[in-house]
Amino acid sequence: MTDQVLLPDLKEVAIHQQNDVDMSTMVAYLKSGVLPEDEKLARRVVLESKQFELVDGVLYHENSVLPGRWCLVVPREFRTALHDKF
C-alpha cells in the first residue's frame, strides 16, 4: 500500500503564501509594490525580489543552483507534511 500525498491546489497555496509570516511581505511587494515600514526590511525585500516571481498570484523562487528554474515557495504550514512524505 502506498501513501498518497494530497496536495492543495495552487489557489489555496497562494492564499497561504499571502498569510505566511515568512513570505507575506514579498507577496505584497510583488503584487502591489507595498513595502514594509521598517527601512532595513524594505531594502532587503527589494534586493531579494529579483529572486522571486508571482505567477497567477503564486510565489516562486529562482533556483540558485540552476538559474532559470523556478521552485514553488512552500508555506510554512505545509512544510512538515511535505518533509514527512518525501
C-alpha positions as CSV (number, residue, x, y, z in Angstrom):
1,M,0.0,0.0,0.0
2,T,1.4,3.4,-1.0
3,D,0.9,6.6,0.9
4,Q,-0.9,9.2,-1.1
5,V,0.0,12.8,-0.7
6,L,-2.9,15.2,-1.1
7,L,-1.5,18.5,-2.2
8,P,-3.5,21.7,-2.1
9,D,-4.4,23.4,-5.4
10,L,-2.4,26.4,-6.3
11,K,-5.1,28.9,-5.4
12,E,-5.0,27.5,-1.8
13,V,-1.2,27.7,-1.8
14,A,-1.4,31.4,-2.9
15,I,-3.8,32.2,-0.1
16,H,-1.4,30.5,2.4
17,Q,1.6,32.3,1.0
18,Q,-0.1,35.7,1.4
19,N,-0.8,34.9,5.1
20,D,2.6,33.3,5.8
21,V,4.8,35.4,8.0
22,D,7.9,34.3,6.0
23,M,6.6,35.4,2.6
24,S,3.7,37.8,3.1
25,T,6.0,40.9,2.6
26,M,7.4,39.6,-0.6
27,V,4.0,38.7,-2.0
28,A,2.7,42.2,-1.1
29,Y,5.7,43.9,-2.8
30,L,5.5,41.8,-6.0
31,K,1.7,42.1,-6.1
32,S,1.2,45.8,-5.5
33,G,4.6,47.4,-4.7
34,V,3.8,47.7,-0.9
35,L,7.0,47.7,1.2
36,P,7.3,47.2,5.0
37,E,7.6,50.4,7.0
38,D,10.9,49.1,8.5
39,E,13.6,50.6,6.2
40,K,16.1,47.7,6.6
41,L,13.4,45.1,5.9
42,A,12.1,47.2,2.9
43,R,15.6,47.3,1.4
44,R,16.0,43.5,1.9
45,V,12.7,42.9,0.2
46,V,13.6,45.0,-2.8
47,L,17.0,43.3,-3.2
48,E,15.6,39.8,-2.8
49,S,12.7,40.4,-5.1
50,K,14.9,39.7,-8.1
51,Q,14.9,36.1,-7.0
52,F,11.1,35.8,-6.8
53,E,8.2,35.8,-9.2
54,L,4.5,35.9,-8.9
55,V,2.7,33.8,-11.5
56,D,-1.1,33.9,-11.2
57,G,-0.8,35.0,-7.6
58,V,1.5,32.1,-6.7
59,L,5.0,32.8,-5.4
60,Y,8.0,31.1,-6.9
61,H,11.8,31.4,-6.1
62,E,14.5,31.0,-8.7
63,N,16.8,28.0,-8.1
64,S,20.2,29.4,-7.2
65,V,22.0,26.2,-8.5
66,L,20.0,26.0,-11.8
67,P,19.3,29.6,-12.9
68,G,16.1,29.9,-14.9
69,R,14.4,27.1,-13.0
70,W,11.7,28.2,-10.6
71,C,10.5,26.4,-7.5
72,L,7.3,26.8,-5.6
73,V,7.7,28.6,-2.3
74,V,6.0,26.3,0.2
75,P,4.1,28.0,3.0
76,R,5.4,27.1,6.5
77,E,2.3,25.2,7.5
78,F,2.8,22.7,4.6
79,R,6.5,22.1,5.0
80,T,6.3,19.5,7.8
81,A,3.8,17.4,5.9
82,L,5.9,17.5,2.7
83,H,9.0,16.7,4.6
84,D,7.5,13.7,6.3
85,K,6.2,12.3,3.0
86,F,9.3,12.8,0.9
